[in-house]
Amino acid sequence: MKAIRIDIAISFFIVFVGAAIGTLIGVVSGYAGKWLDEAMMRITDVFFSVPFLILALAVGFVIGRTLLNMALALIIIWWPLYARYGRSLTLTTKEATFIESARASGSGRLKIMFRHILPNVLPPVLVQISLDVGTVILIFSTLAFIGFLPSNALVPELGVIANIGLDLAPLGYWWTVIVPGAVITLFALAVNLMGDGLRDVIDPRRRS
């Protein structure tokens, strides 16, 4: 039960922080355009060019193998996804009529970005957050399972528990692997279903 609380809290922390950083970068990049947009997107491409698990492992081994550092490593690989998504939403939104009206009324660039564009970008970003939490907990548990955390860390985390259970399963304690694995799977499935429902609520065109 303690492992479930830790996994859920850290997964939401990773996704929300990554989404906040990435969306802010995406909105600024998409609205500013020109050289700033080009520079930000090239930096984003650098992160995309490295497989995320390898990047997370590399970051973790550089800054230290702890629970918090594993979360920071996943934030580092997660924000580029939202930077690209936020930029694409911003490019669409900034061509809307109400943005042209805001410009004509004398609104500055910062006001337009944070008063008009950002509130319209947030709803689809929130849907994406709800869909990504399930993916993050799978990645987070996988990193813990393959030994990202030191063997003497004794952290009550589902991936760590499954790793310990892997040694006990041949002795007849099969549930030590099945139970944490099942919990991870059910949580990821539940969050994805929640995300699909939220997407249907926010976008009426998707309702059946």
ROSE-4610 file (N, C-alpha, C; in Angstrom, 1 decimal, always signed):
// ROSE-4610
residu = [M/M/M/K/K/K/A/A/A/I/I/I/R/R/R/I/I/I/D/D/D/I/I/I/A/A/A/I/I/I/S/S/S/F/F/F/F/F/F/I/I/I/V/V/V/F/F/F/V/V/V/G/G/G/A/A/A/A/A/A/I/I/I/G/G/G/T/T/T/L/L/L/I/I/I/G/G/G/V/V/V/V/V/V/S/S/S/G/G/G/Y/Y/Y/A/A/A/G/G/G/K/K/K/W/W/W/L/L/L/D/D/D/E/E/E/A/A/A/M/M/M/M/M/M/R/R/R/I/I/I/T/T/T/D/D/D/V/V/V/F/F/F/F/F/F/S/S/S/V/V/V/P/P/P/F/F/F/L/L/L/I/I/I/L/L/L/A/A/A/L/L/L/A/A/A/V/V/V/G/G/G/F/F/F/V/V/V/I/I/I/G/G/G/R/R/R/T/T/T/L/L/L/L/L/L/N/N/N/M/M/M/A/A/A/L/L/L/A/A/A/L/L/L/I/I/I/I/I/I/I/I/I/W/W/W/W/W/W/P/P/P/L/L/L/Y/Y/Y/A/A/A/R/R/R/Y/Y/Y/G/G/G/R/R/R/S/S/S/L/L/L/T/T/T/L/L/L/T/T/T/T/T/T/K/K/K/E/E/E/A/A/A/T/T/T/F/F/F/I/I/I/E/E/E/S/S/S/A/A/A/R/R/R/A/A/A/S/S/S/G/G/G/S/S/S/G/G/G/R/R/R/L/L/L/K/K/K/I/I/I/M/M/M/F/F/F/R/R/R/H/H/H/I/I/I/L/L/L/P/P/P/N/N/N/V/V/V/L/L/L/P/P/P/P/P/P/V/V/V/L/L/L/V/V/V/Q/Q/Q/I/I/I/S/S/S/L/L/L/D/D/D/V/V/V/G/G/G/T/T/T/V/V/V/I/I/I/L/L/L/I/I/I/F/F/F/S/S/S/T/T/T/L/L/L/A/A/A/F/F/F/I/I/I/G/G/G/F/F/F/L/L/L/P/P/P/S/S/S/N/N/N/A/A/A/L/L/L/V/V/V/P/P/P/E/E/E/L/L/L/G/G/G/V/V/V/I/I/I/A/A/A/N/N/N/I/I/I/G/G/G/L/L/L/D/D/D/L/L/L/A/A/A/P/P/P/L/L/L/G/G/G/Y/Y/Y/W/W/W/W/W/W/T/T/T/V/V/V/I/I/I/V/V/V/P/P/P/G/G/G/A/A/A/V/V/V/I/I/I/T/T/T/L/L/L/F/F/F/A/A/A/L/L/L/A/A/A/V/V/V/N/N/N/L/L/L/M/M/M/G/G/G/D/D/D/G/G/G/L/L/L/R/R/R/D/D/D/V/V/V/I/I/I/D/D/D/P/P/P/R/R/R/R/R/R/R/R/R/S/S/S]
num = [1/1/1/2/2/2/3/3/3/4/4/4/5/5/5/6/6/6/7/7/7/8/8/8/9/9/9/10/10/10/11/11/11/12/12/12/13/13/13/14/14/14/15/15/15/16/16/16/17/17/17/18/18/18/19/19/19/20/20/20/21/21/21/22/22/22/23/23/23/24/24/24/25/25/25/26/26/26/27/27/27/28/28/28/29/29/29/30/30/30/31/31/31/32/32/32/33/33/33/34/34/34/35/35/35/36/36/36/37/37/37/38/38/38/39/39/39/40/40/40/41/41/41/42/42/42/43/43/43/44/44/44/45/45/45/46/46/46/47/47/47/48/48/48/49/49/49/50/50/50/51/51/51/52/52/52/53/53/53/54/54/54/55/55/55/56/56/56/57/57/57/58/58/58/59/59/59/60/60/60/61/61/61/62/62/62/63/63/63/64/64/64/65/65/65/66/66/66/67/67/67/68/68/68/69/69/69/70/70/70/71/71/71/72/72/72/73/73/73/74/74/74/75/75/75/76/76/76/77/77/77/78/78/78/79/79/79/80/80/80/81/81/81/82/82/82/83/83/83/84/84/84/85/85/85/86/86/86/87/87/87/88/88/88/89/89/89/90/90/90/91/91/91/92/92/92/93/93/93/94/94/94/95/95/95/96/96/96/97/97/97/98/98/98/99/99/99/100/100/100/101/101/101/102/102/102/103/103/103/104/104/104/105/105/105/106/106/106/107/107/107/108/108/108/109/109/109/110/110/110/111/111/111/112/112/112/113/113/113/114/114/114/115/115/115/116/116/116/117/117/117/118/118/118/119/119/119/120/120/120/121/121/121/122/122/122/123/123/123/124/124/124/125/125/125/126/126/126/127/127/127/128/128/128/129/129/129/130/130/130/131/131/131/132/132/132/133/133/133/134/134/134/135/135/135/136/136/136/137/137/137/138/138/138/139/139/139/140/140/140/141/141/141/142/142/142/143/143/143/144/144/144/145/145/145/146/146/146/147/147/147/148/148/148/149/149/149/150/150/150/151/151/151/152/152/152/153/153/153/154/154/154/155/155/155/156/156/156/157/157/157/158/158/158/159/159/159/160/160/160/161/161/161/162/162/162/163/163/163/164/164/164/165/165/165/166/166/166/167/167/167/168/168/168/169/169/169/170/170/170/171/171/171/172/172/172/173/173/173/174/174/174/175/175/175/176/176/176/177/177/177/178/178/178/179/179/179/180/180/180/181/181/181/182/182/182/183/183/183/184/184/184/185/185/185/186/186/186/187/187/187/188/188/188/189/189/189/190/190/190/191/191/191/192/192/192/193/193/193/194/194/194/195/195/195/196/196/196/197/197/197/198/198/198/199/199/199/200/200/200/201/201/201/202/202/202/203/203/203/204/204/204/205/205/205/206/206/206/207/207/207/208/208/208]
x = [+0.8/+0.0/+0.9/+2.0/+2.9/+3.5/+3.8/+4.4/+3.5/+2.2/+1.2/+1.2/+1.2/+1.2/+2.4/+3.6/+4.8/+4.8/+4.4/+4.4/+3.4/+2.2/+1.2/+1.7/+2.2/+2.7/+3.8/+4.8/+5.9/+5.5/+4.7/+4.2/+3.5/+2.6/+1.9/+2.9/+3.9/+4.9/+5.7/+6.1/+6.9/+6.2/+4.9/+4.2/+3.8/+3.4/+2.9/+4.1/+5.2/+6.4/+6.9/+7.0/+7.4/+6.5/+5.2/+4.2/+4.2/+4.5/+4.5/+5.7/+6.9/+8.1/+7.9/+7.5/+7.4/+6.3/+5.2/+4.1/+4.5/+5.1/+5.6/+6.6/+7.5/+8.5/+7.8/+6.8/+6.1/+5.3/+4.6/+3.8/+4.7/+5.8/+6.7/+7.4/+7.8/+8.4/+7.5/+6.2/+5.3/+4.8/+4.7/+4.2/+5.3/+6.5/+7.6/+8.1/+8.2/+8.6/+10.1/+10.4/+11.8/+12.9/+14.0/+15.2/+15.0/+14.1/+13.8/+13.1/+12.2/+11.5/+12.4/+13.3/+14.3/+15.2/+15.7/+16.7/+16.1/+14.9/+14.2/+13.9/+13.4/+13.1/+14.3/+15.4/+16.6/+17.1/+17.0/+17.3/+16.4/+15.1/+14.2/+14.5/+15.0/+15.4/+16.5/+17.4/+18.6/+18.1/+17.1/+16.6/+15.8/+15.1/+14.4/+15.3/+16.5/+17.4/+18.0/+17.9/+18.5/+17.3/+17.4/+16.3/+16.1/+14.8/+14.5/+15.0/+15.0/+15.5/+17.0/+17.7/+19.1/+19.5/+18.7/+18.9/+18.6/+17.6/+17.2/+18.2/+18.7/+19.8/+21.1/+21.4/+22.6/+22.5/+21.4/+21.2/+21.2/+20.6/+20.6/+21.9/+22.7/+24.1/+25.0/+24.7/+25.5/+25.2/+23.9/+23.5/+23.2/+23.2/+23.0/+21.8/+21.9/+20.8/+19.9/+19.0/+18.1/+16.7/+15.7/+14.3/+14.0/+14.5/+14.2/+15.0/+16.2/+17.0/+16.4/+15.8/+15.1/+13.9/+13.2/+12.1/+12.6/+13.7/+14.3/+14.8/+15.3/+15.8/+14.6/+13.4/+12.3/+11.7/+11.7/+11.3/+12.1/+13.4/+14.3/+13.9/+13.5/+13.2/+11.7/+10.9/+9.4/+9.0/+9.8/+9.3/+9.4/+10.3/+10.3/+9.0/+8.3/+7.0/+6.0/+6.0/+5.0/+5.4/+6.7/+7.2/+6.7/+6.8/+6.3/+4.8/+4.1/+2.7/+2.1/+2.7/+2.3/+2.6/+3.7/+4.0/+3.0/+2.6/+1.7/+0.3/-0.1/-1.4/-1.3/-0.2/+0.0/+0.0/+0.6/+0.6/-0.8/-1.7/-3.1/-3.9/-3.6/-4.4/-4.1/-2.8/-2.5/-3.0/-3.5/-4.1/-5.6/-6.2/-7.6/-8.0/-9.3/-9.8/-9.6/-9.9/-9.8/-8.4/-7.4/-6.0/-5.7/-6.2/-6.1/-6.8/-7.9/-8.6/-7.8/-7.2/-6.4/-5.2/-4.6/-3.5/-4.0/-5.1/-5.7/-6.0/-6.4/-6.8/-5.6/-4.4/-3.1/-2.5/-3.0/-2.4/-1.0/-0.2/+1.2/+1.4/+2.6/+2.9/+2.8/+3.2/+3.1/+1.7/+0.9/-0.5/-1.2/-0.9/-1.6/-1.2/+0.1/+0.6/-0.1/-0.1/-0.5/-2.0/-2.6/-4.0/-4.9/-4.4/-5.3/-4.9/-3.6/-3.2/-3.1/-2.4/-2.2/-3.5/-4.5/-5.8/-6.4/-6.2/-6.8/-5.9/-4.7/-3.7/-3.9/-4.2/-4.2/-5.2/-6.5/-7.4/-6.8/-6.4/-5.8/-4.5/-3.8/-2.6/-3.0/-4.0/-4.5/-4.9/-5.6/-5.9/-4.7/-3.7/-2.4/-1.8/-1.8/-1.3/-1.9/-3.2/-4.0/-3.6/-3.3/-2.9/-1.5/-0.6/+0.8/+1.2/+0.3/+0.6/+0.8/-0.1/+0.0/+1.3/+1.7/+3.0/+4.2/+4.1/+5.2/+5.4/+4.3/+4.5/+5.1/+4.8/+5.4/+6.9/+7.3/+8.7/+9.4/+8.8/+9.4/+9.6/+8.6/+8.7/+9.7/+9.8/+10.8/+12.2/+12.5/+13.8/+14.2/+13.2/+13.4/+13.7/+12.9/+13.0/+14.4/+14.9/+16.2/+17.4/+17.1/+18.3/+18.7/+17.8/+18.2/+18.6/+17.8/+18.0/+19.0/+19.9/+20.9/+20.2/+20.8/+20.2/+19.9/+20.7/+20.5/+19.6/+18.9/+18.0/+16.8/+16.3/+15.1/+13.9/+13.6/+12.5/+11.3/+10.2/+8.9/+8.3/+8.8/+8.3/+8.0/+7.0/+6.4/+7.5/+8.3/+9.3/+10.4/+10.8/+11.7/+11.2/+9.9/+9.3/+9.2/+8.9/+8.9/+10.3/+11.3/+12.7/+13.0/+12.7/+12.9/+12.1/+10.9/+10.1/+10.6/+11.3/+11.9/+12.8/+13.5/+14.4/+13.6/+12.4/+11.7/+10.7/+10.3/+9.3/+9.8/+11.0/+11.4/+11.3/+11.2/+11.1/+9.7/+8.8/+7.3/+6.5/+7.1/+6.4/+6.1/+5.2/+5.0/+4.3/+3.5/+2.7/+3.6/+4.9/+5.8/+6.1/+5.9/+6.1/+4.7/+3.8/+2.5/+1.7/+1.7/+0.9/+1.4/+2.7/+3.2/+3.0/+3.3/+3.1/+1.6/+0.7/-0.7/-1.2/-0.7/-1.0/-0.5/+0.7/+1.2/+0.3/+0.0/-0.8/-2.2/-2.9/-4.2/-4.2/-3.2/-3.1/-2.9/-2.0/-1.8/-3.1/-3.8/-5.1/-6.1/-6.2/-7.2/-7.0/-5.7/-5.4/-5.7/-5.3/-5.6/-7.1/-7.9/-9.4/-9.9/-9.3/-9.7/-9.3/-8.1/-7.7/-8.6/-9.1/-10.0/-11.3/-11.8/-13.1/-12.9/-11.8/-11.6/-11.5/-10.9/-10.8/-12.2/-13.1/-14.4/-15.2/-14.9/-15.7/-15.2/-13.9/-13.4/-13.6/-13.6/-13.8/-15.1/-16.3/-17.6/-17.6/-16.8/-16.8/-16.4/-15.7/-15.3/-16.3/-17.4/-18.4/-19.2/-19.5/-20.2/-21.7]
y = [-1.2/+0.0/+1.3/+1.2/+2.4/+2.6/+1.5/+1.6/+2.2/+1.9/+2.5/+4.0/+4.5/+5.9/+6.6/+6.0/+6.5/+6.6/+5.5/+5.5/+6.5/+6.6/+7.5/+9.0/+9.3/+10.7/+11.1/+10.2/+10.5/+10.6/+9.7/+9.8/+11.1/+11.5/+12.8/+13.9/+13.9/+14.9/+15.0/+13.9/+13.9/+14.5/+14.1/+14.5/+16.0/+16.4/+17.8/+18.8/+18.5/+19.3/+19.4/+18.2/+18.1/+18.8/+18.7/+19.4/+20.9/+21.4/+22.8/+23.4/+22.8/+23.3/+23.2/+22.1/+21.9/+22.8/+22.9/+23.8/+25.2/+25.7/+27.1/+27.3/+26.4/+26.6/+26.5/+25.6/+25.5/+26.7/+27.3/+28.5/+29.7/+29.9/+31.0/+30.8/+29.5/+29.2/+29.4/+28.9/+28.9/+30.3/+31.2/+32.5/+33.5/+33.3/+34.2/+33.9/+32.6/+32.3/+32.7/+32.7/+33.2/+32.4/+33.1/+32.5/+31.8/+32.4/+31.8/+30.5/+30.4/+29.1/+28.1/+28.5/+27.6/+27.1/+27.9/+27.5/+26.6/+26.9/+26.0/+24.7/+24.6/+23.3/+22.5/+23.1/+22.3/+21.7/+22.4/+21.9/+20.7/+20.9/+19.8/+18.6/+18.8/+17.7/+16.9/+17.6/+16.9/+15.9/+16.2/+15.3/+14.2/+14.5/+13.4/+12.4/+12.9/+12.0/+10.9/+11.0/+9.9/+9.1/+7.7/+6.9/+7.2/+7.4/+8.0/+7.1/+5.8/+5.0/+5.1/+5.2/+5.4/+6.8/+7.8/+9.1/+9.2/+8.5/+8.5/+7.8/+6.7/+6.0/+6.8/+7.5/+8.3/+9.4/+10.1/+11.2/+10.7/+9.6/+9.1/+8.7/+8.1/+7.7/+8.9/+10.0/+11.2/+11.9/+12.1/+12.9/+12.1/+10.7/+9.9/+9.0/+7.8/+6.9/+6.9/+7.9/+8.0/+8.1/+8.0/+8.1/+9.5/+10.6/+11.9/+12.1/+11.6/+11.8/+11.0/+9.9/+9.1/+10.0/+10.6/+11.5/+12.7/+13.3/+14.4/+13.9/+12.7/+12.2/+12.0/+11.6/+11.4/+12.7/+13.7/+15.1/+15.6/+15.4/+15.9/+15.3/+14.0/+13.4/+13.6/+14.1/+14.3/+15.6/+16.7/+18.0/+18.3/+17.6/+17.9/+17.5/+16.4/+16.0/+17.1/+17.8/+18.9/+20.1/+20.3/+21.5/+21.4/+20.3/+20.1/+20.2/+19.6/+19.6/+21.0/+21.7/+23.1/+24.0/+23.8/+24.6/+24.4/+23.2/+22.9/+23.5/+23.5/+24.1/+25.6/+26.1/+27.6/+28.1/+27.4/+27.8/+27.8/+26.9/+26.9/+28.0/+28.2/+29.2/+30.6/+30.9/+32.3/+32.8/+31.9/+32.4/+32.7/+32.4/+32.6/+34.1/+34.3/+35.7/+36.5/+35.8/+36.6/+37.0/+36.3/+36.7/+38.0/+38.0/+39.2/+40.4/+40.1/+41.2/+41.7/+40.8/+41.2/+42.1/+41.7/+42.5/+43.9/+43.9/+45.2/+46.1/+45.5/+46.4/+46.9/+46.5/+47.0/+46.1/+44.8/+43.9/+43.6/+43.5/+43.2/+41.7/+41.3/+39.9/+39.0/+39.4/+38.6/+38.4/+39.5/+39.4/+38.4/+38.5/+37.6/+36.1/+35.9/+34.5/+33.9/+34.7/+34.2/+34.4/+35.4/+35.7/+35.0/+34.9/+34.4/+33.0/+32.8/+31.6/+30.4/+30.7/+29.6/+29.0/+29.8/+29.1/+28.2/+28.5/+27.7/+26.5/+26.5/+25.4/+24.4/+24.9/+24.0/+22.8/+23.0/+21.8/+20.6/+20.7/+19.5/+19.0/+19.9/+19.5/+18.7/+19.1/+18.3/+16.9/+16.8/+15.5/+14.6/+15.2/+14.5/+14.1/+15.0/+14.6/+13.4/+13.3/+12.2/+10.9/+11.0/+9.8/+9.4/+10.4/+10.1/+9.5/+9.8/+9.3/+7.8/+7.1/+5.6/+5.2/+5.9/+5.6/+5.8/+6.9/+7.3/+6.2/+5.8/+4.8/+3.5/+3.1/+2.0/+2.2/+3.3/+3.6/+3.7/+4.4/+4.5/+3.2/+2.3/+1.0/+0.1/+0.3/-0.5/-0.1/+1.2/+1.7/+1.1/+1.2/+0.6/-0.9/-1.6/-3.0/-3.5/-2.7/-3.2/-2.7/-2.0/-1.7/-0.3/+0.7/+2.1/+2.5/+2.1/+2.4/+1.4/+1.8/+0.9/-0.2/-1.4/-2.6/-2.4/-1.5/-1.3/-0.1/+0.4/+1.6/+1.3/+0.0/-0.4/+0.6/+1.0/+1.9/+1.1/+1.4/+0.7/+1.2/+0.7/+1.1/-0.2/-0.1/-1.4/-2.1/-1.3/-1.9/-2.6/-2.0/-2.5/-3.8/-3.7/-4.9/-6.1/-5.8/-6.9/-7.5/-6.6/-7.1/-8.0/-7.6/-8.5/-9.8/-9.7/-10.9/-11.8/-11.3/-12.2/-13.2/-12.9/-13.9/-14.8/-14.4/-15.2/-16.1/-15.8/-16.5/-18.0/-18.3/-19.7/-20.5/-19.9/-20.6/-20.9/-20.5/-20.8/-19.5/-18.4/-17.2/-16.4/-17.0/-16.5/-15.1/-14.9/-13.6/-12.4/-12.6/-11.5/-10.8/-11.4/-10.8/-10.5/-11.4/-11.2/-10.0/-9.8/-8.7/-7.3/-7.0/-5.7/-5.4/-6.5/-6.4/-6.1/-6.8/-6.6/-5.2/-4.7/-3.3/-2.3/-2.4/-1.5/-1.5/-2.7/-2.8/-2.2/-2.5/-2.0/-0.5/+0.1/+1.5/+2.2/+1.7/+2.2/+2.2/+1.0/+0.9/+1.9/+2.0/+2.9/+4.4/+4.8/+6.2/+6.4/+5.4/+5.6/+5.7/+4.9/+5.0/+6.4/+6.8/+8.2/+9.2/+9.1/+10.1/+10.1/+8.9/+8.8/+9.5/+9.2/+9.9/+11.4/+11.9/+13.3/+13.9/+13.2/+13.7/+13.8/+12.8/+12.9/+14.1/+14.4/+15.5/+16.8/+17.0/+18.3/+18.4/+17.4/+17.5/+16.7/+17.5/+16.9/+16.1/+16.4/+15.7/+14.3/+13.9/+12.5/+11.7/+12.3/+11.5/+10.6/+9.4/+8.5/+8.7]
z = [+0.0/+0.0/+0.0/+0.7/+0.7/-0.6/-1.3/-2.6/-3.6/-3.5/-4.4/-4.3/-3.0/-2.8/-3.3/-3.2/-3.7/-5.2/-5.8/-7.3/-7.9/-7.3/-7.8/-7.6/-6.4/-6.2/-7.1/-7.2/-8.1/-9.6/-10.0/-11.4/-11.7/-10.9/-11.1/-11.0/-10.1/-10.0/-11.3/-11.8/-13.0/-14.2/-14.4/-15.5/-15.4/-14.2/-14.0/-14.2/-13.6/-13.7/-15.2/-15.8/-17.2/-18.1/-17.8/-18.7/-18.5/-17.2/-17.0/-17.7/-17.6/-18.3/-19.8/-20.3/-21.7/-22.4/-21.7/-22.3/-22.3/-21.3/-21.2/-22.4/-22.5/-23.6/-25.0/-25.1/-26.4/-26.7/-25.7/-26.0/-26.4/-25.7/-26.0/-27.4/-27.6/-28.9/-30.1/-29.9/-31.0/-31.3/-30.3/-30.5/-30.9/-30.4/-30.7/-32.2/-32.5/-33.9/-34.1/-35.4/-35.9/-35.2/-34.8/-34.3/-33.0/-32.1/-30.8/-30.9/-31.8/-32.1/-32.6/-33.5/-34.1/-33.1/-32.2/-31.2/-30.2/-29.7/-28.8/-29.3/-30.6/-31.2/-31.5/-31.8/-32.0/-30.7/-29.6/-28.3/-28.0/-28.3/-28.1/-28.9/-30.1/-31.0/-30.4/-29.8/-29.1/-28.1/-27.3/-26.3/-27.0/-28.1/-28.8/-29.5/-29.8/-30.6/-29.8/-28.5/-27.6/-27.0/-27.1/-26.5/-25.1/-24.7/-23.4/-22.2/-22.3/-21.2/-21.0/-22.1/-22.0/-21.5/-21.9/-21.4/-19.9/-19.5/-18.0/-17.2/-17.7/-17.0/-16.9/-18.0/-18.0/-17.0/-17.0/-16.1/-14.7/-14.4/-13.1/-12.5/-13.4/-12.9/-12.8/-13.5/-13.3/-12.0/-11.8/-10.6/-9.4/-9.5/-8.4/-8.5/-7.9/-8.0/-6.8/-6.7/-5.7/-6.3/-5.4/-5.9/-6.5/-5.8/-6.3/-7.6/-7.7/-9.0/-10.1/-9.8/-10.9/-11.4/-10.5/-10.9/-11.8/-11.3/-12.1/-13.5/-13.5/-14.8/-15.8/-15.3/-16.1/-16.5/-15.6/-16.0/-17.2/-17.1/-18.2/-19.5/-19.5/-20.8/-21.2/-20.3/-20.5/-21.0/-20.6/-21.0/-22.5/-23.3/-24.8/-25.4/-24.9/-25.5/-25.4/-24.3/-24.1/-24.8/-24.9/-25.7/-27.1/-27.7/-29.1/-29.2/-28.2/-28.2/-28.0/-27.0/-26.7/-27.9/-28.6/-29.7/-30.8/-31.1/-32.2/-31.8/-30.6/-30.2/-30.3/-29.9/-30.0/-31.4/-32.3/-33.7/-34.3/-33.8/-34.3/-33.6/-32.3/-31.6/-32.0/-32.2/-32.5/-33.8/-34.7/-35.9/-35.8/-34.5/-34.3/-34.4/-34.6/-34.7/-33.4/-32.3/-31.0/-30.7/-31.2/-31.0/-31.9/-33.1/-33.9/-33.3/-32.7/-32.0/-30.8/-30.1/-28.9/-29.4/-30.5/-31.0/-31.5/-32.1/-32.6/-31.4/-30.3/-29.1/-28.4/-28.8/-28.2/-27.1/-27.0/-26.0/-26.3/-25.3/-25.5/-25.8/-26.1/-26.4/-25.2/-24.1/-22.9/-22.5/-22.6/-22.2/-23.1/-24.4/-25.4/-25.1/-24.8/-24.6/-23.3/-22.2/-21.0/-20.6/-21.2/-21.0/-22.0/-23.2/-24.3/-24.8/-25.1/-25.7/-24.7/-23.6/-22.6/-22.1/-21.7/-21.3/-22.3/-23.6/-24.7/-24.9/-24.6/-24.8/-23.6/-22.4/-21.2/-21.3/-21.8/-21.8/-22.5/-23.7/-24.4/-23.7/-23.1/-22.3/-21.1/-20.4/-19.2/-19.6/-20.8/-21.3/-21.5/-22.1/-22.4/-21.1/-20.1/-18.8/-18.2/-18.3/-17.8/-18.5/-19.8/-20.5/-20.3/-19.9/-19.7/-18.4/-17.4/-16.0/-16.0/-16.7/-16.8/-17.5/-18.5/-19.2/-18.3/-17.5/-16.6/-15.5/-15.0/-13.9/-14.4/-15.6/-16.2/-16.4/-16.9/-17.1/-15.8/-14.9/-13.5/-12.8/-12.9/-12.3/-13.0/-14.4/-15.1/-14.7/-14.6/-14.2/-12.8/-11.9/-10.6/-10.6/-11.5/-11.6/-12.1/-13.1/-13.7/-12.9/-11.8/-10.9/-10.9/-11.3/-11.2/-9.8/-8.9/-7.5/-6.9/-6.0/-5.4/-4.7/-4.6/-4.0/-2.5/-1.9/-0.5/-0.1/-1.2/-1.0/-0.1/-0.3/+0.5/+0.4/-0.8/-1.1/-1.4/-0.7/-1.0/-2.3/-3.4/-4.7/-5.5/-6.4/-7.0/-7.8/-8.6/-9.4/-8.5/-7.4/-6.5/-5.8/-5.4/-4.8/-5.8/-7.1/-8.1/-8.3/-8.2/-8.4/-7.2/-6.0/-4.9/-5.0/-5.4/-5.6/-6.6/-7.6/-8.7/-8.1/-7.0/-6.3/-5.5/-5.0/-4.1/-4.8/-6.1/-6.8/-7.0/-7.4/-7.5/-6.2/-5.1/-3.8/-3.5/-4.4/-4.2/-3.8/-3.6/-3.3/-4.6/-5.4/-6.7/-6.7/-5.6/-5.5/-5.3/-4.9/-4.7/-6.0/-7.1/-8.5/-9.1/-8.9/-9.6/-9.0/-7.7/-7.1/-7.5/-7.3/-7.8/-9.3/-10.1/-11.5/-11.9/-11.2/-11.5/-11.1/-9.9/-9.5/-10.5/-11.0/-12.0/-13.2/-13.7/-14.9/-14.7/-13.6/-13.3/-13.2/-12.5/-12.4/-13.7/-14.6/-15.9/-16.7/-16.7/-17.4/-16.9/-15.6/-15.0/-15.4/-15.4/-15.7/-17.2/-18.1/-19.5/-19.8/-19.1/-19.2/-18.8/-17.6/-17.2/-18.2/-18.8/-19.8/-21.0/-21.5/-22.6/-22.2/-21.0/-20.6/-20.5/-20.0/-19.9/-21.3/-22.3/-23.6/-24.3/-24.0/-24.5/-23.9/-22.7/-22.0/-22.6/-22.8/-23.3/-24.7/-25.5/-27.0/-27.3/-27.4/-27.6/-28.9/-29.9/-31.2/-31.1/-30.0/-29.8/-29.1/-28.6/-27.9/-28.9/-28.5/-29.3/-29.3]
